[in-house]
Amino acid sequence: MKNFFLPVAALLMLFSCQNDTAETTSEASAVSQRGCATQEVLAAQMKADPSLALRMNKIEAFTEKAMLAGRLVNGKVEIPVVVNVLYRTAAENITDAQIQSQIDVLNEDFNATNSDFSSTPALFSGVAANVGITFVLETINRKSTTKTSWGTRDAMKKTKQGGLDPTSPTTSLNIWACTIGGGILGYAQFPGGSTATDGVVVDSKYFGLSGSGAYPYNLGRTATHEVGHWMNLRHIWGDATCGSDLVSDTPTHNTANYGVPAYPHYSTCSGTPVEMTMNYMDYTDDRGMYMFSNGQKSRMAAIFVAGGARAGFGV
């Protein structure tokens, strides 16, 4: 059984080992492996605001209590989405159709209607989840910029720094589509952070069904992965060798997986379990990830109940 609670000291130790990600001024020529800067961004936020660890610990305690008590919203959450497009080139000014394709992917992936959900191996079919949370596109904001890349210091979320401030962040999911740089496909803010920077950032090249040019990250799964973080999911390997993602029904992973690993892929961690490489919270290619687990569903649902970190979205 995995541990569901991390003391403050453990949280600080876990995230202090992550390097701060500097704002990137040039874009890598190609991205060969998925890069998510969520943990690095969290480390920087904790360094700037030590009280964040305390808030996240309270959220973790509430999450555990909500799951144990069965006080879960269970599919009664509809998420209004605000998409903020920051563009320098015509290609970065992604179309309304591409934006809607991302909303469609989120709805499919979080409701287990994605066509590849049926590929879930028999070993995991009993825990493969229909999360039952839906997304509705509310607003698209667009802004022309001279920036070639935005980095991971949240500048895109601040009008005073050339970006766009979030719209109604306590009741709307803000997603920024822009060029991040540094090989980073996206990043998210965990529950507990400042509302002034709350939301998800996805590089515009990997936003929605973005075409063959963004292969193998062209199926909209970067946003699925990052929204998972926004809903309090950790990377499935726990960001440590044989670490914990605080979910009981996901196998212990050695570390991140890339590409599309052949099934079964065995862990060398205790018990040598078959790794759930097709989980959205791994680092596999878009075509290689296609499921959440029931434990992850319970963890996500817990933040939307009364008293939860994102209760403003609940019923």
C-alpha positions as a Markdown table, in Angstrom:
| # | Residue | x | y | z |
|---|---|---|---|---|
| 1 | Met | 0.0 | 0.0 | 0.0 |
| 2 | Lys | 1.4 | 3.4 | -1.0 |
| 3 | Asn | 1.6 | 6.2 | 1.5 |
| 4 | Phe | -1.1 | 8.9 | 1.1 |
| 5 | Phe | 0.4 | 11.6 | 3.2 |
| 6 | Leu | 3.7 | 13.4 | 3.1 |
| 7 | Pro | 5.0 | 15.4 | 6.1 |
| 8 | Val | 6.2 | 19.0 | 5.4 |
| 9 | Ala | 9.8 | 17.9 | 5.7 |
| 10 | Ala | 9.4 | 15.2 | 3.1 |
| 11 | Leu | 7.7 | 17.6 | 0.7 |
| 12 | Leu | 10.5 | 20.0 | 1.0 |
| 13 | Met | 13.1 | 17.3 | 0.5 |
| 14 | Leu | 11.2 | 15.9 | -2.5 |
| 15 | Phe | 11.0 | 19.2 | -4.3 |
| 16 | Ser | 14.3 | 20.9 | -3.2 |
| 17 | Cys | 16.2 | 18.4 | -5.3 |
| 18 | Gln | 14.5 | 19.7 | -8.4 |
| 19 | Asn | 16.4 | 22.4 | -10.3 |
| 20 | Asp | 14.8 | 25.8 | -11.0 |
| 21 | Thr | 13.9 | 26.1 | -14.7 |
| 22 | Ala | 15.2 | 29.4 | -16.1 |
| 23 | Glu | 13.3 | 31.3 | -18.7 |
| 24 | Thr | 14.4 | 29.9 | -22.1 |
| 25 | Thr | 15.3 | 32.3 | -24.9 |
| 26 | Ser | 15.8 | 29.7 | -27.7 |
| 27 | Glu | 13.7 | 26.8 | -28.8 |
| 28 | Ala | 15.3 | 23.3 | -29.1 |
| 29 | Ser | 15.3 | 22.1 | -32.7 |
| 30 | Ala | 13.5 | 18.9 | -31.8 |
| 31 | Val | 11.9 | 17.3 | -28.8 |
| 32 | Ser | 12.9 | 13.7 | -28.6 |
| 33 | Gln | 11.4 | 13.0 | -25.1 |
| 34 | Arg | 8.4 | 14.3 | -23.3 |
| 35 | Gly | 9.3 | 17.2 | -20.9 |
| 36 | Cys | 6.9 | 18.4 | -18.2 |
| 37 | Ala | 8.2 | 21.2 | -15.9 |
| 38 | Thr | 5.5 | 20.9 | -13.3 |
| 39 | Gln | 7.7 | 19.6 | -10.5 |
| 40 | Glu | 10.4 | 22.2 | -11.2 |
| 41 | Val | 7.9 | 25.0 | -11.2 |
| 42 | Leu | 6.5 | 23.7 | -7.9 |
| 43 | Ala | 10.0 | 23.6 | -6.4 |
| 44 | Ala | 10.5 | 27.3 | -7.4 |
| 45 | Gln | 7.1 | 28.2 | -5.9 |
| 46 | Met | 8.0 | 26.5 | -2.7 |
| 47 | Lys | 11.3 | 28.2 | -2.5 |
| 48 | Ala | 9.6 | 31.6 | -3.0 |
| 49 | Asp | 6.7 | 30.8 | -0.6 |
| 50 | Pro | 7.6 | 28.3 | 2.2 |
| 51 | Ser | 3.9 | 28.3 | 3.4 |
| 52 | Leu | 2.9 | 26.5 | 0.2 |
| 53 | Ala | 4.2 | 23.3 | 1.6 |
| 54 | Leu | 1.9 | 23.7 | 4.6 |
| 55 | Arg | -1.1 | 24.4 | 2.3 |
| 56 | Met | -0.3 | 21.4 | 0.1 |
| 57 | Asn | 0.0 | 19.2 | 3.2 |
| 58 | Lys | -3.5 | 20.3 | 4.3 |
| 59 | Ile | -4.8 | 19.5 | 0.9 |
| 60 | Glu | -3.2 | 16.1 | 1.1 |
| 61 | Ala | -4.8 | 15.4 | 4.5 |
| 62 | Phe | -8.2 | 16.6 | 3.2 |
| 63 | Thr | -7.8 | 14.4 | 0.1 |
| 64 | Glu | -7.1 | 11.3 | 2.1 |
| 65 | Lys | -10.0 | 12.0 | 4.5 |
| 66 | Ala | -12.4 | 12.7 | 1.6 |
| 67 | Met | -11.5 | 9.4 | -0.2 |
| 68 | Leu | -11.8 | 7.4 | 3.0 |
| 69 | Ala | -15.2 | 8.9 | 3.8 |
| 70 | Gly | -16.5 | 8.5 | 0.2 |
| 71 | Arg | -17.4 | 12.1 | -0.1 |
| 72 | Leu | -16.6 | 12.4 | -3.7 |
| 73 | Val | -18.4 | 14.4 | -6.4 |
| 74 | Asn | -18.2 | 11.4 | -8.8 |
| 75 | Gly | -18.7 | 12.9 | -12.2 |
| 76 | Lys | -20.8 | 16.0 | -11.3 |
| 77 | Val | -18.1 | 18.5 | -12.2 |
| 78 | Glu | -18.1 | 20.6 | -15.4 |
| 79 | Ile | -15.0 | 22.6 | -16.0 |
| 80 | Pro | -15.3 | 25.9 | -17.9 |
| 81 | Val | -12.0 | 26.4 | -19.8 |
| 82 | Val | -10.4 | 29.7 | -20.8 |
| 83 | Val | -7.7 | 29.4 | -23.5 |
| 84 | Asn | -5.1 | 32.2 | -23.6 |
| 85 | Val | -3.2 | 32.2 | -26.9 |
| 86 | Leu | 0.1 | 34.1 | -27.1 |
| 87 | Tyr | 1.6 | 34.2 | -30.5 |
| 88 | Arg | 4.4 | 35.7 | -32.5 |
| 89 | Thr | 3.9 | 33.8 | -35.7 |
| 90 | Ala | 0.8 | 32.7 | -37.6 |
| 91 | Ala | 1.5 | 29.1 | -36.7 |
| 92 | Glu | 1.5 | 30.0 | -33.0 |
| 93 | Asn | -1.9 | 31.7 | -33.4 |
| 94 | Ile | -3.6 | 28.3 | -33.3 |
| 95 | Thr | -7.1 | 28.2 | -34.8 |
| 96 | Asp | -10.4 | 27.9 | -33.0 |
| 97 | Ala | -10.8 | 24.5 | -34.5 |
| 98 | Gln | -7.5 | 23.3 | -33.0 |
| 99 | Ile | -8.5 | 24.7 | -29.6 |
| 100 | Gln | -11.8 | 22.9 | -29.8 |
| 101 | Ser | -10.0 | 19.7 | -30.7 |
| 102 | Gln | -8.1 | 19.9 | -27.4 |
| 103 | Ile | -11.3 | 20.3 | -25.5 |
| 104 | Asp | -12.7 | 17.3 | -27.3 |
| 105 | Val | -9.6 | 15.3 | -26.4 |
| 106 | Leu | -9.9 | 16.2 | -22.7 |
| 107 | Asn | -13.5 | 15.2 | -22.7 |
| 108 | Glu | -12.7 | 11.8 | -24.3 |
| 109 | Asp | -9.7 | 11.1 | -22.1 |
| 110 | Phe | -11.5 | 12.1 | -18.8 |
| 111 | Asn | -14.6 | 10.1 | -19.7 |
| 112 | Ala | -12.9 | 7.0 | -21.2 |
| 113 | Thr | -14.5 | 7.5 | -24.6 |
| 114 | Asn | -11.1 | 7.7 | -26.3 |
| 115 | Ser | -10.8 | 5.1 | -28.9 |
| 116 | Asp | -7.6 | 3.6 | -27.5 |
| 117 | Phe | -9.1 | 3.1 | -24.0 |
| 118 | Ser | -10.0 | -0.4 | -25.2 |
| 119 | Ser | -6.3 | -1.1 | -25.5 |
| 120 | Thr | -6.0 | -1.3 | -21.7 |
| 121 | Pro | -4.4 | -4.6 | -20.8 |
| 122 | Ala | -6.5 | -7.1 | -19.0 |
| 123 | Leu | -4.2 | -6.7 | -15.9 |
| 124 | Phe | -5.4 | -3.1 | -15.5 |
| 125 | Ser | -8.9 | -3.3 | -16.9 |
| 126 | Gly | -10.3 | -3.6 | -13.4 |
| 127 | Val | -8.9 | -0.3 | -12.3 |
| 128 | Ala | -9.2 | 1.7 | -15.6 |
| 129 | Ala | -11.3 | 4.7 | -14.8 |
| 130 | Asn | -14.0 | 6.8 | -16.3 |
| 131 | Val | -13.2 | 10.0 | -14.4 |
| 132 | Gly | -16.5 | 11.5 | -15.4 |
| 133 | Ile | -15.3 | 15.2 | -15.4 |
| 134 | Thr | -16.3 | 17.3 | -18.5 |
| 135 | Phe | -14.8 | 20.4 | -20.0 |
| 136 | Val | -16.5 | 23.3 | -21.8 |
| 137 | Leu | -14.7 | 25.9 | -23.8 |
| 138 | Glu | -15.8 | 29.3 | -22.4 |
| 139 | Thr | -13.5 | 31.9 | -23.9 |
| 140 | Ile | -10.5 | 32.3 | -26.2 |
| 141 | Asn | -8.2 | 35.2 | -25.5 |
| 142 | Arg | -5.5 | 36.1 | -28.1 |
| 143 | Lys | -2.5 | 38.4 | -27.8 |
| 144 | Ser | 0.3 | 39.1 | -30.2 |
| 145 | Thr | 3.8 | 39.2 | -28.8 |
| 146 | Thr | 7.4 | 39.6 | -29.8 |
| 147 | Lys | 8.6 | 36.9 | -27.5 |
| 148 | Thr | 10.2 | 33.9 | -29.1 |
| 149 | Ser | 9.7 | 31.7 | -26.0 |
| 150 | Trp | 8.3 | 32.1 | -22.5 |
| 151 | Gly | 10.1 | 29.7 | -20.2 |
| 152 | Thr | 8.6 | 28.3 | -17.1 |
| 153 | Arg | 8.5 | 31.4 | -14.7 |
| 154 | Asp | 4.8 | 32.1 | -15.4 |
| 155 | Ala | 5.5 | 35.3 | -17.4 |
| 156 | Met | 2.8 | 34.2 | -19.9 |
| 157 | Lys | 0.3 | 34.4 | -17.0 |
| 158 | Lys | 1.0 | 38.0 | -16.2 |
| 159 | Thr | -0.3 | 40.9 | -18.3 |
| 160 | Lys | 2.5 | 43.2 | -16.9 |
| 161 | Gln | 5.1 | 40.8 | -18.3 |
| 162 | Gly | 3.5 | 40.7 | -21.8 |
| 163 | Gly | 1.3 | 37.7 | -21.1 |
| 164 | Leu | -2.4 | 37.4 | -20.1 |
| 165 | Asp | -3.7 | 37.3 | -16.5 |
| 166 | Pro | -5.9 | 34.3 | -15.7 |
| 167 | Thr | -9.6 | 34.8 | -16.0 |
| 168 | Ser | -11.7 | 33.8 | -13.0 |
| 169 | Pro | -9.2 | 31.2 | -11.8 |
| 170 | Thr | -11.3 | 29.9 | -8.9 |
| 171 | Thr | -14.1 | 28.9 | -11.2 |
| 172 | Ser | -12.4 | 28.4 | -14.6 |
| 173 | Leu | -9.4 | 26.4 | -15.8 |
| 174 | Asn | -7.0 | 28.7 | -17.6 |
| 175 | Ile | -4.8 | 27.1 | -20.3 |
| 176 | Trp | -2.1 | 29.2 | -21.9 |
| 177 | Ala | -1.0 | 28.1 | -25.4 |
| 178 | Cys | 2.4 | 29.6 | -26.3 |
| 179 | Thr | 6.0 | 28.7 | -27.2 |
| 180 | Ile | 7.6 | 27.5 | -23.9 |
| 181 | Gly | 11.0 | 26.6 | -25.1 |
| 182 | Gly | 13.7 | 24.4 | -23.7 |
| 183 | Gly | 12.1 | 21.2 | -24.8 |
| 184 | Ile | 9.2 | 21.6 | -22.4 |
| 185 | Leu | 5.9 | 20.5 | -23.7 |
| 186 | Gly | 3.8 | 21.8 | -20.8 |
| 187 | Tyr | 3.5 | 22.4 | -17.1 |
| 188 | Ala | 0.7 | 22.9 | -14.5 |
| 189 | Gln | 0.2 | 24.4 | -11.1 |
| 190 | Phe | -0.9 | 22.0 | -8.4 |
| 191 | Pro | -3.8 | 22.9 | -6.1 |
| 192 | Gly | -2.7 | 25.2 | -3.3 |
| 193 | Gly | -0.7 | 27.7 | -5.4 |
| 194 | Ser | -1.5 | 31.3 | -6.0 |
| 195 | Thr | -4.7 | 32.1 | -8.0 |
| 196 | Ala | -2.7 | 34.7 | -9.9 |
| 197 | Thr | -0.8 | 31.9 | -11.6 |
| 198 | Asp | -3.2 | 29.0 | -11.5 |
| 199 | Gly | -3.7 | 26.9 | -14.6 |
| 200 | Val | -2.0 | 24.9 | -17.2 |
| 201 | Val | 0.6 | 25.9 | -19.9 |
| 202 | Val | 0.9 | 23.9 | -23.1 |
| 203 | Asp | 3.3 | 24.6 | -25.9 |
| 204 | Ser | 1.2 | 25.6 | -29.0 |
| 205 | Lys | 2.9 | 23.0 | -31.2 |
| 206 | Tyr | 1.4 | 20.2 | -29.0 |
| 207 | Phe | -2.0 | 21.8 | -28.3 |
| 208 | Gly | -4.9 | 19.6 | -29.5 |
| 209 | Leu | -4.8 | 17.5 | -32.6 |
| 210 | Ser | -1.8 | 19.4 | -33.9 |
| 211 | Gly | -0.8 | 17.4 | -37.0 |
| 212 | Ser | 2.1 | 15.3 | -38.0 |
| 213 | Gly | 4.6 | 18.1 | -37.4 |
| 214 | Ala | 4.3 | 17.6 | -33.6 |
| 215 | Tyr | 4.5 | 13.8 | -33.7 |
| 216 | Pro | 4.7 | 11.9 | -31.4 |
| 217 | Tyr | 3.0 | 14.5 | -29.2 |
| 218 | Asn | 0.2 | 15.4 | -31.7 |
| 219 | Leu | -2.8 | 13.8 | -30.0 |
| 220 | Gly | -3.6 | 16.3 | -27.3 |
| 221 | Arg | -2.3 | 14.2 | -24.4 |
| 222 | Thr | 0.1 | 16.9 | -23.1 |
| 223 | Ala | -2.9 | 18.8 | -21.9 |
| 224 | Thr | -4.5 | 15.6 | -20.5 |
| 225 | His | -1.2 | 15.0 | -18.5 |
| 226 | Glu | -1.0 | 18.6 | -17.3 |
| 227 | Val | -4.7 | 18.9 | -16.3 |
| 228 | Gly | -4.1 | 15.7 | -14.3 |
| 229 | His | -1.4 | 17.7 | -12.3 |
| 230 | Trp | -3.8 | 20.6 | -12.0 |
| 231 | Met | -6.3 | 18.1 | -10.4 |
| 232 | Asn | -3.6 | 17.0 | -7.9 |
| 233 | Leu | -2.1 | 13.9 | -9.6 |
| 234 | Arg | 1.6 | 13.3 | -9.4 |
| 235 | His | 3.8 | 11.6 | -12.0 |
| 236 | Ile | 3.3 | 7.9 | -11.8 |
| 237 | Trp | 6.9 | 7.2 | -10.7 |
| 238 | Gly | 6.6 | 9.7 | -7.8 |
| 239 | Asp | 9.5 | 11.8 | -9.2 |
| 240 | Ala | 11.9 | 9.5 | -7.4 |
| 241 | Thr | 13.4 | 6.1 | -8.1 |
| 242 | Cys | 10.6 | 3.7 | -7.0 |
| 243 | Gly | 8.7 | 6.7 | -5.6 |
| 244 | Ser | 5.1 | 7.0 | -4.6 |
| 245 | Asp | 2.4 | 8.9 | -6.6 |
| 246 | Leu | 0.1 | 8.7 | -3.6 |
| 247 | Val | -2.3 | 6.4 | -5.4 |
| 248 | Ser | -2.8 | 2.8 | -4.2 |
| 249 | Asp | -3.8 | 1.1 | -7.5 |
| 250 | Thr | -1.0 | 2.3 | -9.7 |
| 251 | Pro | 2.1 | 0.0 | -9.8 |
| 252 | Thr | 5.4 | 1.3 | -8.5 |
| 253 | His | 7.6 | 2.5 | -11.4 |
| 254 | Asn | 11.4 | 2.7 | -11.5 |
| 255 | Thr | 11.2 | 6.1 | -13.2 |
| 256 | Ala | 9.6 | 7.8 | -16.2 |
| 257 | Asn | 9.0 | 5.8 | -19.4 |
| 258 | Tyr | 9.4 | 7.2 | -22.8 |
| 259 | Gly | 8.3 | 6.3 | -26.3 |
| 260 | Val | 5.8 | 3.4 | -26.4 |
| 261 | Pro | 7.2 | 0.6 | -24.2 |
| 262 | Ala | 6.4 | -3.0 | -25.1 |
| 263 | Tyr | 3.9 | -4.6 | -22.8 |
| 264 | Pro | 4.5 | -6.1 | -20.3 |
| 265 | His | 7.2 | -3.7 | -19.0 |
| 266 | Tyr | 8.4 | -4.9 | -15.6 |
| 267 | Ser | 9.6 | -2.7 | -12.8 |
| 268 | Thr | 12.8 | -3.5 | -10.9 |
| 269 | Cys | 11.2 | -2.0 | -7.7 |
| 270 | Ser | 10.0 | -4.3 | -4.9 |
| 271 | Gly | 7.8 | -7.0 | -6.2 |
| 272 | Thr | 8.8 | -6.4 | -9.8 |
| 273 | Pro | 5.3 | -5.2 | -10.8 |
| 274 | Val | 4.2 | -4.7 | -14.4 |
| 275 | Glu | 4.4 | -0.9 | -14.9 |
| 276 | Met | 1.3 | 1.0 | -16.0 |
| 277 | Thr | 3.1 | 2.7 | -18.9 |
| 278 | Met | -0.1 | 3.6 | -20.6 |
| 279 | Asn | -1.2 | 5.9 | -17.8 |
| 280 | Tyr | -1.6 | 9.5 | -18.7 |
| 281 | Met | 0.8 | 10.5 | -15.8 |
| 282 | Asp | 3.8 | 8.7 | -17.3 |
| 283 | Tyr | 6.1 | 10.3 | -20.0 |
| 284 | Thr | 5.2 | 8.0 | -22.9 |
| 285 | Asp | 4.3 | 9.3 | -26.4 |
| 286 | Asp | 0.8 | 10.5 | -26.9 |
| 287 | Arg | -0.1 | 7.2 | -28.7 |
| 288 | Gly | 1.2 | 5.2 | -25.8 |
| 289 | Met | -0.9 | 6.8 | -23.0 |
| 290 | Tyr | -4.7 | 6.2 | -22.7 |
| 291 | Met | -6.0 | 5.6 | -19.2 |
| 292 | Phe | -6.4 | 6.9 | -15.6 |
| 293 | Ser | -6.9 | 4.6 | -12.7 |
| 294 | Asn | -9.8 | 4.5 | -10.2 |
| 295 | Gly | -7.4 | 5.6 | -7.5 |
| 296 | Gln | -6.4 | 8.6 | -9.5 |
| 297 | Lys | -10.1 | 9.3 | -10.2 |
| 298 | Ser | -10.8 | 9.4 | -6.4 |
| 299 | Arg | -7.8 | 11.6 | -5.8 |
| 300 | Met | -9.0 | 14.1 | -8.5 |
| 301 | Ala | -12.6 | 14.0 | -7.4 |
| 302 | Ala | -11.6 | 14.8 | -3.8 |
| 303 | Ile | -10.4 | 18.4 | -4.6 |
| 304 | Phe | -13.9 | 19.3 | -5.9 |
| 305 | Val | -16.0 | 18.5 | -2.8 |
| 306 | Ala | -17.0 | 21.1 | -0.3 |
| 307 | Gly | -13.9 | 22.2 | 1.5 |
| 308 | Gly | -11.6 | 20.9 | -1.3 |
| 309 | Ala | -8.9 | 23.0 | -3.0 |
| 310 | Arg | -11.1 | 23.4 | -6.1 |
| 311 | Ala | -14.5 | 23.4 | -4.5 |
| 312 | Gly | -15.5 | 26.4 | -6.7 |
| 313 | Phe | -15.9 | 24.0 | -9.6 |
| 314 | Gly | -18.0 | 21.4 | -7.7 |
| 315 | Val | -21.7 | 21.0 | -7.3 |
